[in-house]
């Protein structure tokens, strides 16, 4: 991970909690809900599913953005 990239994204997402839900992920990435769930189901963004709910660490979103 590029340190500067990580710092940039941490600042950009500072108002979000450390763990977010799919609706917040959608906002953060600026994508549609279908793309959001595709990223989660394919584990392109690390997440955990508890029951019917996805929990997504903010750090995994930052890592995804740096890699892609």
N, CA, C, O and CB atoms as a CASP TS submission, in Angstrom:
PFRMAT TS
TARGET T0000
AUTHOR 0000-0000-0000
METHOD Language model
MODEL 1
PARENT N/A
ATOM      1  N   UNK     1       0.840  -1.186   0.000  1.00  0.00           N
ATOM      2  CA  UNK     1       0.000   0.000   0.000  1.00  0.00           C
ATOM      3  C   UNK     1       0.877   1.239   0.000  1.00  0.00           C
ATOM      4  O   UNK     1       1.845   1.331   0.755  1.00  0.00           O
ATOM      5  CB  UNK     1      -0.951   0.004   1.212  1.00  0.00           C
ATOM      6  N   UNK     2       0.530   2.177  -0.845  1.00  0.00           N
ATOM      7  CA  UNK     2       1.227   3.442  -0.822  1.00  0.00           C
ATOM      8  C   UNK     2       0.802   4.239   0.394  1.00  0.00           C
ATOM      9  O   UNK     2      -0.389   4.425   0.646  1.00  0.00           O
ATOM     10  CB  UNK     2       0.966   4.228  -2.103  1.00  0.00           C
ATOM     11  N   UNK     3       1.771   4.702   1.135  1.00  0.00           N
ATOM     12  CA  UNK     3       1.468   5.444   2.369  1.00  0.00           C
ATOM     13  C   UNK     3       0.668   6.704   2.062  1.00  0.00           C
ATOM     14  O   UNK     3      -0.284   7.027   2.773  1.00  0.00           O
ATOM     15  CB  UNK     3       2.767   5.814   3.111  1.00  0.00           C
ATOM     16  N   UNK     4       1.052   7.412   1.009  1.00  0.00           N
ATOM     17  CA  UNK     4       0.350   8.653   0.665  1.00  0.00           C
ATOM     18  C   UNK     4      -1.082   8.348   0.257  1.00  0.00           C
ATOM     19  O   UNK     4      -2.002   9.066   0.648  1.00  0.00           O
ATOM     20  CB  UNK     4       1.081   9.402  -0.470  1.00  0.00           C
ATOM     21  N   UNK     5      -1.286   7.280  -0.534  1.00  0.00           N
ATOM     22  CA  UNK     5      -2.640   6.884  -0.927  1.00  0.00           C
ATOM     23  C   UNK     5      -3.480   6.551   0.292  1.00  0.00           C
ATOM     24  O   UNK     5      -4.631   6.978   0.392  1.00  0.00           O
ATOM     25  CB  UNK     5      -2.597   5.684  -1.879  1.00  0.00           C
ATOM     26  N   UNK     6      -2.915   5.796   1.212  1.00  0.00           N
ATOM     27  CA  UNK     6      -3.639   5.390   2.421  1.00  0.00           C
ATOM     28  C   UNK     6      -4.051   6.614   3.230  1.00  0.00           C
ATOM     29  O   UNK     6      -5.187   6.700   3.696  1.00  0.00           O
ATOM     30  CB  UNK     6      -2.775   4.446   3.283  1.00  0.00           C
ATOM     31  N   UNK     7      -3.140   7.547   3.396  1.00  0.00           N
ATOM     32  CA  UNK     7      -3.441   8.768   4.152  1.00  0.00           C
ATOM     33  C   UNK     7      -4.547   9.561   3.455  1.00  0.00           C
ATOM     34  O   UNK     7      -5.455  10.078   4.106  1.00  0.00           O
ATOM     35  CB  UNK     7      -2.168   9.643   4.309  1.00  0.00           C
ATOM     36  N   UNK     8      -4.463   9.650   2.140  1.00  0.00           N
ATOM     37  CA  UNK     8      -5.470  10.374   1.361  1.00  0.00           C
ATOM     38  C   UNK     8      -6.863   9.778   1.582  1.00  0.00           C
ATOM     39  O   UNK     8      -7.812  10.501   1.885  1.00  0.00           O
ATOM     40  CB  UNK     8      -5.111  10.345  -0.137  1.00  0.00           C
ATOM     41  N   UNK     9      -6.977   8.450   1.426  1.00  0.00           N
ATOM     42  CA  UNK     9      -8.282   7.804   1.584  1.00  0.00           C
ATOM     43  C   UNK     9      -8.775   7.845   3.031  1.00  0.00           C
ATOM     44  O   UNK     9      -9.975   7.985   3.268  1.00  0.00           O
ATOM     45  CB  UNK     9      -8.209   6.360   1.108  1.00  0.00           C
ATOM     46  N   UNK    10      -7.881   7.726   3.983  1.00  0.00           N
ATOM     47  CA  UNK    10      -8.298   7.838   5.385  1.00  0.00           C
ATOM     48  C   UNK    10      -8.895   9.210   5.652  1.00  0.00           C
ATOM     49  O   UNK    10      -9.893   9.326   6.363  1.00  0.00           O
ATOM     50  CB  UNK    10      -7.107   7.583   6.332  1.00  0.00           C
ATOM     51  N   UNK    11      -8.300  10.237   5.095  1.00  0.00           N
ATOM     52  CA  UNK    11      -8.823  11.600   5.261  1.00  0.00           C
ATOM     53  C   UNK    11     -10.164  11.743   4.539  1.00  0.00           C
ATOM     54  O   UNK    11     -11.099  12.352   5.060  1.00  0.00           O
ATOM     55  CB  UNK    11      -7.808  12.647   4.725  1.00  0.00           C
ATOM     56  N   UNK    12     -10.244  11.182   3.347  1.00  0.00           N
ATOM     57  CA  UNK    12     -11.460  11.278   2.548  1.00  0.00           C
ATOM     58  C   UNK    12     -12.648  10.603   3.243  1.00  0.00           C
ATOM     59  O   UNK    12     -13.781  11.075   3.145  1.00  0.00           O
ATOM     60  CB  UNK    12     -11.233  10.652   1.173  1.00  0.00           C
ATOM     61  N   UNK    13     -12.382   9.501   3.940  1.00  0.00           N
ATOM     62  CA  UNK    13     -13.448   8.728   4.580  1.00  0.00           C
ATOM     63  C   UNK    13     -13.503   8.931   6.092  1.00  0.00           C
ATOM     64  O   UNK    13     -14.073   8.101   6.801  1.00  0.00           O
ATOM     65  CB  UNK    13     -13.267   7.259   4.278  1.00  0.00           C
ATOM     66  N   UNK    14     -12.930  10.003   6.593  1.00  0.00           N
ATOM     67  CA  UNK    14     -12.837  10.201   8.045  1.00  0.00           C
ATOM     68  C   UNK    14     -14.193  10.285   8.740  1.00  0.00           C
ATOM     69  O   UNK    14     -14.287   9.991   9.932  1.00  0.00           O
ATOM     70  CB  UNK    14     -12.058  11.453   8.333  1.00  0.00           C
ATOM     71  N   UNK    15     -15.240  10.679   8.026  1.00  0.00           N
ATOM     72  CA  UNK    15     -16.560  10.809   8.642  1.00  0.00           C
ATOM     73  C   UNK    15     -17.316   9.486   8.731  1.00  0.00           C
ATOM     74  O   UNK    15     -18.385   9.421   9.337  1.00  0.00           O
ATOM     75  CB  UNK    15     -17.383  11.801   7.870  1.00  0.00           C
ATOM     76  N   UNK    16     -16.768   8.440   8.133  1.00  0.00           N
ATOM     77  CA  UNK    16     -17.397   7.118   8.191  1.00  0.00           C
ATOM     78  C   UNK    16     -16.840   6.338   9.378  1.00  0.00           C
ATOM     79  O   UNK    16     -15.689   6.526   9.773  1.00  0.00           O
ATOM     80  CB  UNK    16     -17.167   6.334   6.868  1.00  0.00           C
ATOM     81  N   UNK    17     -17.668   5.463   9.940  1.00  0.00           N
ATOM     82  CA  UNK    17     -17.229   4.597  11.035  1.00  0.00           C
ATOM     83  C   UNK    17     -16.193   3.612  10.519  1.00  0.00           C
ATOM     84  O   UNK    17     -16.020   3.475   9.308  1.00  0.00           O
ATOM     85  CB  UNK    17     -18.430   3.845  11.664  1.00  0.00           C
ATOM     86  N   UNK    18     -15.501   2.925  11.420  1.00  0.00           N
ATOM     87  CA  UNK    18     -14.478   1.953  11.036  1.00  0.00           C
ATOM     88  C   UNK    18     -15.063   0.728  10.343  1.00  0.00           C
ATOM     89  O   UNK    18     -14.368   0.051   9.584  1.00  0.00           O
ATOM     90  CB  UNK    18     -13.699   1.520  12.255  1.00  0.00           C
ATOM     91  N   UNK    19     -16.322   0.445  10.598  1.00  0.00           N
ATOM     92  CA  UNK    19     -17.030  -0.661   9.950  1.00  0.00           C
ATOM     93  C   UNK    19     -18.303  -0.079   9.352  1.00  0.00           C
ATOM     94  O   UNK    19     -19.074   0.586  10.043  1.00  0.00           O
ATOM     95  CB  UNK    19     -17.349  -1.837  10.966  1.00  0.00           C
ATOM     96  N   UNK    20     -18.521  -0.333   8.061  1.00  0.00           N
ATOM     97  CA  UNK    20     -19.673   0.254   7.384  1.00  0.00           C
ATOM     98  C   UNK    20     -20.592  -0.826   6.828  1.00  0.00           C
ATOM     99  O   UNK    20     -20.245  -2.006   6.797  1.00  0.00           O
ATOM    100  CB  UNK    20     -19.213   1.182   6.259  1.00  0.00           C
ATOM    101  N   UNK    21     -21.758  -0.402   6.397  1.00  0.00           N
ATOM    102  CA  UNK    21     -22.760  -1.278   5.791  1.00  0.00           C
ATOM    103  C   UNK    21     -22.752  -1.052   4.278  1.00  0.00           C
ATOM    104  O   UNK    21     -22.143  -0.094   3.802  1.00  0.00           O
ATOM    105  CB  UNK    21     -24.187  -1.011   6.393  1.00  0.00           C
ATOM    106  N   UNK    22     -23.421  -1.924   3.517  1.00  0.00           N
ATOM    107  CA  UNK    22     -23.414  -1.785   2.060  1.00  0.00           C
ATOM    108  C   UNK    22     -23.871  -0.420   1.539  1.00  0.00           C
ATOM    109  O   UNK    22     -23.316   0.078   0.559  1.00  0.00           O
ATOM    110  CB  UNK    22     -24.280  -2.835   1.470  1.00  0.00           C
ATOM    111  N   UNK    23     -24.859   0.184   2.168  1.00  0.00           N
ATOM    112  CA  UNK    23     -25.331   1.498   1.706  1.00  0.00           C
ATOM    113  C   UNK    23     -24.212   2.542   1.812  1.00  0.00           C
ATOM    114  O   UNK    23     -24.054   3.383   0.926  1.00  0.00           O
ATOM    115  CB  UNK    23     -26.566   1.952   2.531  1.00  0.00           C
ATOM    116  N   UNK    24     -23.452   2.481   2.884  1.00  0.00           N
ATOM    117  CA  UNK    24     -22.327   3.410   3.047  1.00  0.00           C
ATOM    118  C   UNK    24     -21.210   3.090   2.050  1.00  0.00           C
ATOM    119  O   UNK    24     -20.583   4.000   1.508  1.00  0.00           O
ATOM    120  CB  UNK    24     -21.783   3.352   4.493  1.00  0.00           C
ATOM    121  N   UNK    25     -20.961   1.811   1.809  1.00  0.00           N
ATOM    122  CA  UNK    25     -19.966   1.408   0.815  1.00  0.00           C
ATOM    123  C   UNK    25     -20.348   1.969  -0.551  1.00  0.00           C
ATOM    124  O   UNK    25     -19.497   2.478  -1.281  1.00  0.00           O
ATOM    125  CB  UNK    25     -19.840  -0.138   0.754  1.00  0.00           C
ATOM    126  N   UNK    26     -21.610   1.873  -0.887  1.00  0.00           N
ATOM    127  CA  UNK    26     -22.128   2.411  -2.149  1.00  0.00           C
ATOM    128  C   UNK    26     -21.806   3.895  -2.264  1.00  0.00           C
ATOM    129  O   UNK    26     -21.360   4.352  -3.316  1.00  0.00           O
ATOM    130  CB  UNK    26     -23.651   2.185  -2.255  1.00  0.00           C
ATOM    131  N   UNK    27     -22.027   4.643  -1.203  1.00  0.00           N
ATOM    132  CA  UNK    27     -21.730   6.082  -1.185  1.00  0.00           C
ATOM    133  C   UNK    27     -20.227   6.330  -1.334  1.00  0.00           C
ATOM    134  O   UNK    27     -19.802   7.208  -2.086  1.00  0.00           O
ATOM    135  CB  UNK    27     -22.246   6.725   0.124  1.00  0.00           C
ATOM    136  N   UNK    28     -19.449   5.561  -0.623  1.00  0.00           N
ATOM    137  CA  UNK    28     -17.996   5.755  -0.623  1.00  0.00           C
ATOM    138  C   UNK    28     -17.391   5.520  -2.002  1.00  0.00           C
ATOM    139  O   UNK    28     -16.477   6.231  -2.417  1.00  0.00           O
ATOM    140  CB  UNK    28     -17.342   4.823   0.391  1.00  0.00           C
ATOM    141  N   UNK    29     -17.907   4.520  -2.706  1.00  0.00           N
ATOM    142  CA  UNK    29     -17.355   4.185  -4.016  1.00  0.00           C
ATOM    143  C   UNK    29     -18.055   4.907  -5.162  1.00  0.00           C
ATOM    144  O   UNK    29     -17.513   4.999  -6.264  1.00  0.00           O
ATOM    145  CB  UNK    29     -17.438   2.702  -4.235  1.00  0.00           C
ATOM    146  N   UNK    30     -19.247   5.415  -4.908  1.00  0.00           N
ATOM    147  CA  UNK    30     -19.993   6.092  -5.962  1.00  0.00           C
ATOM    148  C   UNK    30     -20.483   5.126  -7.030  1.00  0.00           C
ATOM    149  O   UNK    30     -20.494   5.453  -8.217  1.00  0.00           O
ATOM    150  CB  UNK    30     -19.138   7.163  -6.596  1.00  0.00           C
ATOM    151  N   UNK    31     -20.887   3.934  -6.601  1.00  0.00           N
ATOM    152  CA  UNK    31     -21.389   2.923  -7.530  1.00  0.00           C
ATOM    153  C   UNK    31     -22.832   2.583  -7.173  1.00  0.00           C
ATOM    154  O   UNK    31     -23.349   3.021  -6.145  1.00  0.00           O
ATOM    155  CB  UNK    31     -20.500   1.646  -7.500  1.00  0.00           C
ATOM    156  N   UNK    32     -23.471   1.798  -8.031  1.00  0.00           N
ATOM    157  CA  UNK    32     -24.840   1.369  -7.775  1.00  0.00           C
ATOM    158  C   UNK    32     -24.896   0.244  -6.757  1.00  0.00           C
ATOM    159  O   UNK    32     -23.876  -0.347  -6.399  1.00  0.00           O
ATOM    160  CB  UNK    32     -25.503   0.931  -9.064  1.00  0.00           C
ATOM    161  N   UNK    33     -26.095  -0.038  -6.303  1.00  0.00           N
ATOM    162  CA  UNK    33     -26.271  -1.066  -5.282  1.00  0.00           C
ATOM    163  C   UNK    33     -25.946  -2.449  -5.828  1.00  0.00           C
ATOM    164  O   UNK    33     -25.425  -3.289  -5.095  1.00  0.00           O
ATOM    165  CB  UNK    33     -27.699  -1.040  -4.743  1.00  0.00           C
ATOM    166  N   UNK    34     -26.243  -2.705  -7.103  1.00  0.00           N
ATOM    167  CA  UNK    34     -25.924  -4.020  -7.683  1.00  0.00           C
ATOM    168  C   UNK    34     -24.422  -4.251  -7.712  1.00  0.00           C
ATOM    169  O   UNK    34     -23.954  -5.337  -7.368  1.00  0.00           O
ATOM    170  CB  UNK    34     -26.500  -4.141  -9.105  1.00  0.00           C
ATOM    171  N   UNK    35     -23.664  -3.243  -8.119  1.00  0.00           N
ATOM    172  CA  UNK    35     -22.196  -3.344  -8.137  1.00  0.00           C
ATOM    173  C   UNK    35     -21.672  -3.530  -6.720  1.00  0.00           C
ATOM    174  O   UNK    35     -20.736  -4.298  -6.499  1.00  0.00           O
ATOM    175  CB  UNK    35     -21.561  -2.083  -8.786  1.00  0.00           C
ATOM    176  N   UNK    36     -22.264  -2.838  -5.769  1.00  0.00           N
ATOM    177  CA  UNK    36     -21.859  -2.956  -4.364  1.00  0.00           C
ATOM    178  C   UNK    36     -21.970  -4.401  -3.894  1.00  0.00           C
ATOM    179  O   UNK    36     -21.018  -4.952  -3.342  1.00  0.00           O
ATOM    180  CB  UNK    36     -22.720  -2.040  -3.472  1.00  0.00           C
ATOM    181  N   UNK    37     -23.122  -5.010  -4.111  1.00  0.00           N
ATOM    182  CA  UNK    37     -23.318  -6.391  -3.655  1.00  0.00           C
ATOM    183  C   UNK    37     -22.458  -7.376  -4.444  1.00  0.00           C
ATOM    184  O   UNK    37     -22.038  -8.395  -3.897  1.00  0.00           O
ATOM    185  CB  UNK    37     -24.790  -6.781  -3.774  1.00  0.00           C
ATOM    186  N   UNK    38     -22.190  -7.091  -5.716  1.00  0.00           N
ATOM    187  CA  UNK    38     -21.303  -7.952  -6.503  1.00  0.00           C
ATOM    188  C   UNK    38     -19.896  -7.935  -5.904  1.00  0.00           C
ATOM    189  O   UNK    38     -19.270  -8.987  -5.775  1.00  0.00           O
ATOM    190  CB  UNK    38     -21.267  -7.496  -7.987  1.00  0.00           C
ATOM    191  N   UNK    39     -19.393  -6.755  -5.539  1.00  0.00           N
ATOM    192  CA  UNK    39     -18.068  -6.645  -4.919  1.00  0.00           C
ATOM    193  C   UNK    39     -18.018  -7.431  -3.607  1.00  0.00           C
ATOM    194  O   UNK    39     -17.014  -8.072  -3.299  1.00  0.00           O
ATOM    195  CB  UNK    39     -17.711  -5.163  -4.667  1.00  0.00           C
ATOM    196  N   UNK    40     -19.093  -7.377  -2.849  1.00  0.00           N
ATOM    197  CA  UNK    40     -19.134  -8.074  -1.560  1.00  0.00           C
ATOM    198  C   UNK    40     -19.250  -9.583  -1.741  1.00  0.00           C
ATOM    199  O   UNK    40     -18.528 -10.344  -1.098  1.00  0.00           O
ATOM    200  CB  UNK    40     -20.302  -7.564  -0.718  1.00  0.00           C
ATOM    201  N   UNK    41     -20.152 -10.013  -2.611  1.00  0.00           N
ATOM    202  CA  UNK    41     -20.351 -11.450  -2.820  1.00  0.00           C
ATOM    203  C   UNK    41     -19.114 -12.122  -3.387  1.00  0.00           C
ATOM    204  O   UNK    41     -18.828 -13.274  -3.060  1.00  0.00           O
ATOM    205  CB  UNK    41     -21.526 -11.686  -3.747  1.00  0.00           C
ATOM    206  N   UNK    42     -18.371 -11.410  -4.241  1.00  0.00           N
ATOM    207  CA  UNK    42     -17.154 -11.961  -4.848  1.00  0.00           C
ATOM    208  C   UNK    42     -15.922 -11.760  -3.968  1.00  0.00           C
ATOM    209  O   UNK    42     -14.810 -12.107  -4.366  1.00  0.00           O
ATOM    210  CB  UNK    42     -16.918 -11.324  -6.206  1.00  0.00           C
ATOM    211  N   UNK    43     -16.116 -11.205  -2.784  1.00  0.00           N
ATOM    212  CA  UNK    43     -15.024 -10.922  -1.844  1.00  0.00           C
ATOM    213  C   UNK    43     -13.931 -10.039  -2.462  1.00  0.00           C
ATOM    214  O   UNK    43     -12.766 -10.125  -2.073  1.00  0.00           O
ATOM    215  CB  UNK    43     -14.408 -12.231  -1.357  1.00  0.00           C
ATOM    216  N   UNK    44     -14.315  -9.189  -3.427  1.00  0.00           N
ATOM    217  CA  UNK    44     -13.361  -8.230  -3.979  1.00  0.00           C
ATOM    218  C   UNK    44     -13.012  -7.182  -2.923  1.00  0.00           C
ATOM    219  O   UNK    44     -11.913  -6.629  -2.912  1.00  0.00           O
ATOM    220  CB  UNK    44     -13.936  -7.552  -5.251  1.00  0.00           C
ATOM    221  N   UNK    45     -13.951  -6.929  -2.057  1.00  0.00           N
ATOM    222  CA  UNK    45     -13.733  -6.110  -0.867  1.00  0.00           C
ATOM    223  C   UNK    45     -13.999  -7.019   0.318  1.00  0.00           C
ATOM    224  O   UNK    45     -15.090  -7.574   0.449  1.00  0.00           O
ATOM    225  CB  UNK    45     -14.661  -4.818  -0.842  1.00  0.00           C
ATOM    226  N   UNK    46     -13.001  -7.172   1.182  1.00  0.00           N
ATOM    227  CA  UNK    46     -13.137  -8.061   2.337  1.00  0.00           C
ATOM    228  C   UNK    46     -14.336  -7.639   3.175  1.00  0.00           C
ATOM    229  O   UNK    46     -14.535  -6.455   3.443  1.00  0.00           O
ATOM    230  CB  UNK    46     -11.847  -8.054   3.195  1.00  0.00           C
ATOM    231  N   UNK    47     -15.128  -8.621   3.584  1.00  0.00           N
ATOM    232  CA  UNK    47     -16.305  -8.361   4.412  1.00  0.00           C
ATOM    233  C   UNK    47     -16.669  -9.624   5.160  1.00  0.00           C
ATOM    234  O   UNK    47     -16.149 -10.703   4.877  1.00  0.00           O
ATOM    235  CB  UNK    47     -17.498  -7.868   3.556  1.00  0.00           C
ATOM    236  N   UNK    48     -17.556  -9.481   6.102  1.00  0.00           N
ATOM    237  CA  UNK    48     -18.135 -10.607   6.833  1.00  0.00           C
ATOM    238  C   UNK    48     -19.645 -10.498   6.698  1.00  0.00           C
ATOM    239  O   UNK    48     -20.212  -9.407   6.756  1.00  0.00           O
ATOM    240  CB  UNK    48     -17.688 -10.618   8.349  1.00  0.00           C
ATOM    241  N   UNK    49     -20.274 -11.627   6.522  1.00  0.00           N
ATOM    242  CA  UNK    49     -21.730 -11.653   6.478  1.00  0.00           C
ATOM    243  C   UNK    49     -22.219 -12.306   7.751  1.00  0.00           C
ATOM    244  O   UNK    49     -21.857 -13.441   8.062  1.00  0.00           O
ATOM    245  CB  UNK    49     -22.255 -12.408   5.218  1.00  0.00           C
ATOM    246  N   UNK    50     -23.033 -11.593   8.472  1.00  0.00           N
ATOM    247  CA  UNK    50     -23.617 -12.097   9.713  1.00  0.00           C
ATOM    248  C   UNK    50     -25.128 -12.107   9.507  1.00  0.00           C
ATOM    249  O   UNK    50     -25.770 -11.058   9.455  1.00  0.00           O
ATOM    250  CB  UNK    50     -23.200 -11.215  10.969  1.00  0.00           C
ATOM    251  N   UNK    51     -25.673 -13.297   9.392  1.00  0.00           N
ATOM    252  CA  UNK    51     -27.088 -13.404   9.042  1.00  0.00           C
ATOM    253  C   UNK    51     -27.279 -12.861   7.633  1.00  0.00           C
ATOM    254  O   UNK    51     -26.645 -13.332   6.689  1.00  0.00           O
ATOM    255  CB  UNK    51     -27.988 -12.637  10.065  1.00  0.00           C
ATOM    256  N   UNK    52     -28.140 -11.883   7.497  1.00  0.00           N
ATOM    257  CA  UNK    52     -28.367 -11.233   6.203  1.00  0.00           C
ATOM    258  C   UNK    52     -27.599  -9.931   6.066  1.00  0.00           C
ATOM    259  O   UNK    52     -27.758  -9.220   5.073  1.00  0.00           O
ATOM    260  CB  UNK    52     -29.841 -10.971   6.006  1.00  0.00           C
ATOM    261  N   UNK    53     -26.772  -9.612   7.047  1.00  0.00           N
ATOM    262  CA  UNK    53     -26.088  -8.319   7.063  1.00  0.00           C
ATOM    263  C   UNK    53     -24.610  -8.445   6.734  1.00  0.00           C
ATOM    264  O   UNK    53     -23.919  -9.334   7.233  1.00  0.00           O
ATOM    265  CB  UNK    53     -26.253  -7.662   8.414  1.00  0.00           C
ATOM    266  N   UNK    54     -24.142  -7.545   5.890  1.00  0.00           N
ATOM    267  CA  UNK    54     -22.714  -7.452   5.593  1.00  0.00           C
ATOM    268  C   UNK    54     -22.094  -6.403   6.493  1.00  0.00           C
ATOM    269  O   UNK    54     -22.681  -5.346   6.723  1.00  0.00           O
ATOM    270  CB  UNK    54     -22.469  -7.111   4.100  1.00  0.00           C
ATOM    271  N   UNK    55     -20.899  -6.695   7.004  1.00  0.00           N
ATOM    272  CA  UNK    55     -20.113  -5.682   7.692  1.00  0.00           C
ATOM    273  C   UNK    55     -18.785  -5.563   6.945  1.00  0.00           C
ATOM    274  O   UNK    55     -18.141  -6.563   6.626  1.00  0.00           O
ATOM    275  CB  UNK    55     -19.896  -6.045   9.217  1.00  0.00           C
ATOM    276  N   UNK    56     -18.396  -4.329   6.678  1.00  0.00           N
ATOM    277  CA  UNK    56     -17.240  -4.069   5.832  1.00  0.00           C
ATOM    278  C   UNK    56     -16.280  -3.137   6.560  1.00  0.00           C
ATOM    279  O   UNK    56     -16.635  -1.995   6.850  1.00  0.00           O
ATOM    280  CB  UNK    56     -17.672  -3.462   4.475  1.00  0.00           C
ATOM    281  N   UNK    57     -15.073  -3.601   6.859  1.00  0.00           N
ATOM    282  CA  UNK    57     -14.085  -2.715   7.490  1.00  0.00           C
ATOM    283  C   UNK    57     -13.683  -1.595   6.527  1.00  0.00           C
ATOM    284  O   UNK    57     -13.427  -1.839   5.348  1.00  0.00           O
ATOM    285  CB  UNK    57     -12.832  -3.519   7.933  1.00  0.00           C
ATOM    286  N   UNK    58     -13.633  -0.397   7.032  1.00  0.00           N
ATOM    287  CA  UNK    58     -13.238   0.747   6.205  1.00  0.00           C
ATOM    288  C   UNK    58     -11.853   0.523   5.608  1.00  0.00           C
ATOM    289  O   UNK    58     -11.603   0.920   4.470  1.00  0.00           O
ATOM    290  CB  UNK    58     -13.256   2.047   7.032  1.00  0.00           C
ATOM    291  N   UNK    59     -10.961  -0.099   6.351  1.00  0.00           N
ATOM    292  CA  UNK    59      -9.614  -0.366   5.859  1.00  0.00           C
ATOM    293  C   UNK    59      -9.637  -1.257   4.616  1.00  0.00           C
ATOM    294  O   UNK    59      -8.813  -1.078   3.719  1.00  0.00           O
ATOM    295  CB  UNK    59      -8.775  -1.017   6.954  1.00  0.00           C
ATOM    296  N   UNK    60     -10.567  -2.215   4.548  1.00  0.00           N
ATOM    297  CA  UNK    60     -10.628  -3.086   3.369  1.00  0.00           C
ATOM    298  C   UNK    60     -11.082  -2.303   2.131  1.00  0.00           C
ATOM    299  O   UNK    60     -10.702  -2.644   1.010  1.00  0.00           O
ATOM    300  CB  UNK    60     -11.583  -4.270   3.627  1.00  0.00           C
ATOM    301  N   UNK    61     -11.876  -1.277   2.326  1.00  0.00           N
ATOM    302  CA  UNK    61     -12.296  -0.414   1.211  1.00  0.00           C
ATOM    303  C   UNK    61     -11.098   0.396   0.715  1.00  0.00           C
ATOM    304  O   UNK    61     -10.886   0.531  -0.490  1.00  0.00           O
ATOM    305  CB  UNK    61     -13.459   0.538   1.647  1.00  0.00           C
ATOM    306  N   UNK    62     -10.334   0.921   1.639  1.00  0.00           N
ATOM    307  CA  UNK    62      -9.139   1.685   1.278  1.00  0.00           C
ATOM    308  C   UNK    62      -8.149   0.793   0.538  1.00  0.00           C
ATOM    309  O   UNK    62      -7.574   1.217  -0.465  1.00  0.00           O
ATOM    310  CB  UNK    62      -8.479   2.294   2.536  1.00  0.00           C
ATOM    311  N   UNK    63      -7.941  -0.422   1.006  1.00  0.00           N
ATOM    312  CA  UNK    63      -7.044  -1.360   0.340  1.00  0.00           C
ATOM    313  C   UNK    63      -7.529  -1.671  -1.074  1.00  0.00           C
ATOM    314  O   UNK    63      -6.728  -1.745  -2.006  1.00  0.00           O
ATOM    315  CB  UNK    63      -6.924  -2.651   1.153  1.00  0.00           C
ATOM    316  N   UNK    64      -8.828  -1.851  -1.231  1.00  0.00           N
ATOM    317  CA  UNK    64      -9.406  -2.113  -2.553  1.00  0.00           C
ATOM    318  C   UNK    64      -9.129  -0.945  -3.493  1.00  0.00           C
ATOM    319  O   UNK    64      -8.733  -1.154  -4.640  1.00  0.00           O
ATOM    320  CB  UNK    64     -10.926  -2.363  -2.444  1.00  0.00           C
ATOM    321  N   UNK    65      -9.331   0.260  -3.027  1.00  0.00           N
ATOM    322  CA  UNK    65      -9.120   1.438  -3.870  1.00  0.00           C
ATOM    323  C   UNK    65      -7.651   1.603  -4.256  1.00  0.00           C
ATOM    324  O   UNK    65      -7.345   2.014  -5.375  1.00  0.00           O
ATOM    325  CB  UNK    65      -9.610   2.692  -3.152  1.00  0.00           C
ATOM    326  N   UNK    66      -6.765   1.291  -3.358  1.00  0.00           N
ATOM    327  CA  UNK    66      -5.324   1.415  -3.648  1.00  0.00           C
ATOM    328  C   UNK    66      -4.911   0.373  -4.691  1.00  0.00           C
ATOM    329  O   UNK    66      -4.116   0.670  -5.583  1.00  0.00           O
ATOM    330  CB  UNK    66      -4.478   1.244  -2.344  1.00  0.00           C
ATOM    331  N   UNK    67      -5.444  -0.840  -4.583  1.00  0.00           N
ATOM    332  CA  UNK    67      -5.086  -1.907  -5.522  1.00  0.00           C
ATOM    333  C   UNK    67      -5.669  -1.701  -6.903  1.00  0.00           C
ATOM    334  O   UNK    67      -5.077  -2.111  -7.901  1.00  0.00           O
ATOM    335  CB  UNK    67      -5.540  -3.232  -4.989  1.00  0.00           C
ATOM    336  N   UNK    68      -6.835  -1.061  -6.965  1.00  0.00           N
ATOM    337  CA  UNK    68      -7.534  -0.934  -8.261  1.00  0.00           C
ATOM    338  C   UNK    68      -7.400   0.442  -8.757  1.00  0.00           C
ATOM    339  O   UNK    68      -7.913   0.764  -9.829  1.00  0.00           O
ATOM    340  CB  UNK    68      -9.006  -1.302  -8.159  1.00  0.00           C
TER
END
